[in-house]
Amino acid sequence: MTKPFTAVDLFAGAGGWTTGATQAGAQVLMAINHWPRAVATHALNHPGTTHACQDLSLFDHSRLPEHDLLIASPSCVGHTRARGKERRHHDATRATAWCVVDAVEAKRPAQLVVENVPDFREWELYGVWRMALAALGYSLEEHVLNAAEWGVPQERVRLIITGRRGARAVQLRTPNVAGASAESIIDWGAGEWGSTEGRAKRTTDVIADGRSRGWSRFLVPYFSQGSGLRARSVERPIGTLTTKDRYGIVDGNRYRMLSIVEAQRAMSFPDGYLLTGTGVERKAMLGNAVPPELARRVIEQLREAA
């Protein structure tokens, strides 16, 4: 009988990594997160996984089960350039990355995979963090990936760090797939539509931009990703989803915001995945998640190398 490929998911959130790992054939033994709502959502969808609701900086990592792969998505709030003005709590969120070292030291899994924003590498202590993992016998590889190139209908750029104990870390291969279009996740017959007229000036300016390109259906972003606020074609993957409402949809003279169901599809969660809580909480969980399709493809490659 083939030995199962087991994993532990730290900072598990609503379960993006766990869902992808399960789809890749891994058995996620334990998932830990500090937010009760996210833990409740994770447990509802992954009842066979042991759950702990706790601040990982206070967690006794010796309690973790033995596992082959450590999965971790430490807080990105203190690292992303979108954070704005420096605030004291950013130091605390940066420090969550040390939980990875604590867990590795306690259990010495064969492999690890860490997800964060690319700006994580600009952290003043990033080199020391890497050195700590190297001192424990791990080699690391950095990969800056766009989820749209891994089959996700969303352009979401993230840093994925792979690590392996006693051997060269896995060098991920970008698969020969394309992210689905934004149009594929939108249900044009659903939702409560309003008129495109009478919107705030910033919104009407973006609507005018889309119409000037001859589009009748397009997306209206509510934040800039480096090139100013411009209408976005639905033939492309949607842009990065965050924890807030960020995209409106235009269909002729109709207008509405992207729905939670559509955001769930944009993150590549299965339609049957159950999100708990208020609309605000569900959007926050989705915006914080790792797309399961990206997770699945990454973990399939890690399993191959195990």
N, C-alpha and C positions, 0 to 999 in steps of 0.2 A: 504494500500500500504506500502510495506517495505521501511523503511528509507534507503537511499543509504549510503554506507560506503565510506567516502570521505578522501582524502589525499592531502598533499602538499609535493612536492619533491624539497628539497634544494640541491644545487650542482648536478643538475639533469643530466649534461653531455648529451650524445647522447640519453639517455632514457631507460637504462636497468631497473632501478627500476620502472619507469612509465609503461613500457611494461609489466613487471611481475605483477604489481599491477592491471593493466587493465585486464590481463588474469585471475586474481584472483577475479574479479568482483568489484574491487574498482573504484571509480571515482576520478581521479587525477585532482584537480581543478586548481592548479597553479604549474609551474615549473620554477626554477630560476637557472641561471648559468652565469658566467662571460665571457665565450668564445663565441663570436658571431657565429662561425662555429657550435659549439655544439648546441646552441640554435636554429639555422636554421634547423639542422637535427632533433632535437626534435619536433619542430613545424610542420615540413613536415609530420612526422609520427603520431603526436598527435594533430591534428588541433583543437580538442575540449577543449584543455587545455589552460589556460591563461599563457603567457610566459613573463618573464622579463629577460633582459640581463644586469646584474649588479653585481658588487662586493658585496657579501652578507655582508661583514663587514661594508658596507655603506648603507645597505638597511634598510628601515623603516618597521620593522616586523609587525607593526600595519596594514599595507596594506594587509597582508595575509588574505585570506578568512577563515571563521570558518571551522574547519576540525576535523575529528576523529583521523587521524594518521599523525604524522609528520615523513617524510622520509628524511634522511640526510646522505650524504657521504662526510664529510669534507676532505680536502686534506690530502693524506697520505705521501706526499713527505718529510715532516719534521720528520716523525716518522719511516719510513722503514729503516732497516739496510742497504738496498741496496743504500742508498743515498750517501755513501762515506763520504768524508771530510765535516765537519760542515761548513756551510756558513750562512751568515746573513739572507738570505731569508727563511731559515728553521724556524726561529722564527715566521715569518709572516704566513707560511703555518700551523704551529701548532695552531696558534691563530684562524684559521677558525672554530675550534671546538666550540668556544664560541658563534658562530652564532646559534648553536642549543639551547643554554640557552636563548639567546635573543628571538628566535622564540617561545619557550615554555612559557617564561614569558609573551609574548604578547598575546598568543592565548589559552594556557592551553588545548591542545588536550588531549583526553583520553589516547592515546598511542603514543609512539615514537619508531623508529627503526633507529639505527645508524650503518653505515658500515665503517670499516677501516682495516688497517693491524693489526695483533696481537701486534706488537710493540707499537701501540698506548697506551697500558697500561703502557709502560715504560716512558711515558712523565712525566716530573717532576711535572706538574700541573694536572695530570690525577685525582688524589684523590680529589683535590679541585673542578675540573669540575664535578665529581660525586656528591660532597657535594652540589654544586649549584643546581643541578637537584633535589636532595633530599629535599633541602630547599623549592623548589617549589611544593613539594608533590609527587614526583615520586620515585618509587622503580625501580631498574635496575637489569637485569640479563645479564651476559656475556656468549657468545657462540663462540668458535673457530670452524669454520665449513670448511670442504673441499667441494667445489662445486661439485666434482665428486660423492660424496655420496648423493647429492641432485638431481641427474639426468642430470648434466651438463657434456659434454664430455671433461672436463678439470680439472686437479688437481690444484685448486686455493684456497688457505687457507686464510680465512678472519675472522676478528672479527666482529660479529654481536651483538649489544647491544640492547636488548628490554627494554622498559620502560612503566610503566602504572601509571596513577595518582590515588592515593587513594587506591591502591590495589597491591597485589604482581604482579610483572612483569611476562609476559608469558615465561615459560620455553619451549624452542623449542624442538621438537622431531625430531630426524634425521629419515627421511623416509626410508623405506625398498626398496630403488632403487639403481641402479648402474649407474655410468656415462657411456655413450656410448664410444666406442673406438675411437681413432684418425682416424682409417681407415674409420669409418663411415662418417667423415666430408670431406674426401679427394676425389676429382674428379680426378681419375688417367688418364682419357682421356683428361683433359683440361690443359691449361697453356703452357708456353714456356719452354720446357725442354732442358737442356744442358747435357754435359758429366760429369761423376763423376771424370774424369781425369783432371789434371792440376789445381786443387783447392789449396787454401792456406793450409799450413801444418796442422794447427789446424783442418781444415775441413777434410782433408784426413785421419788424425789420427782417427777421430770419425767414418768416413766411414769404415776404416779398423776394428774398434772395432765392428761395426754392422755386417760386413761380417764374422768376427771371431766367431760370435754367430750363424751363419748359416742363417741369415736373408737376404732376397732379397729386401724386402720393410721395411723401417724404417725411423725414424726421426733423424735429425742432429741438436741438440741444439747449440745455439751460446752464451749461458751463463750458468754458473754452478748454480745449486740449492742445493749446499751443498756437493755433492759427486764427483765433477770434471766433465769434459765434457765426457759423455758417450753416445753412441747411445741409442735411445729410441724406444721400440717396438710400432708398430701401433695398437697392440691389447689392449694397455692401453689407458686411456684418455690422451690427450696431456698435457704437463706441462703448467705452468702459462704463459699466454700471457702478454706481456708488451706493452708499447707504441712504441716499435721498432720491426723491423724484428728479430725474435728470433729462427725460425725453418726452416730448409731445409728438403726436402723430397728426399729420394733415392728410385728408382724403378729399380732394376737391375743396368744397367750402365747409367741410366738417373738421372738427378738431377735438382731440381728447389726449389725456396723458397715457403713457404706457401702463398697462395693467400689471398686477402682480403675477398673474398667470403668464403673461408675455415676458415679464422679467425673469421668471423661473425658467422659461424655455431659452431665453437669451443666455442664461447661466449654464444651460445644458442639463438641468435637473429633469428627471423624468416627469411626465404630466401627472403621474400618480403619487408623486412625492408630496407629503403632507406637511405644510407649514402651519405652526400654531401662533397665536397671539394676534395683536392688532395689525392693521395695515402698515403702520409705521414700523412695528417690530419685524414683520415679515420682510419688508424692504431692506431693513438694516441687516437681517440675517443673509439675504441674498447678496447684498453689496459687499459683505465681508467674506463671502465664501470663495473657495477654489472651485472652478467649473469641473464637475465630475468627469466630463469627457476628456479634459486635459489630464486630470488625475489618473484616469483609467489608462491612457496611452503611456504616461510616464511610468506608472507602476508595472505595466506589462513589460517594459524594457528592463526595469529593475529585477523583475522575476526571472527574466531570461538570463540575467547575469548572476543570479544567485547560485 
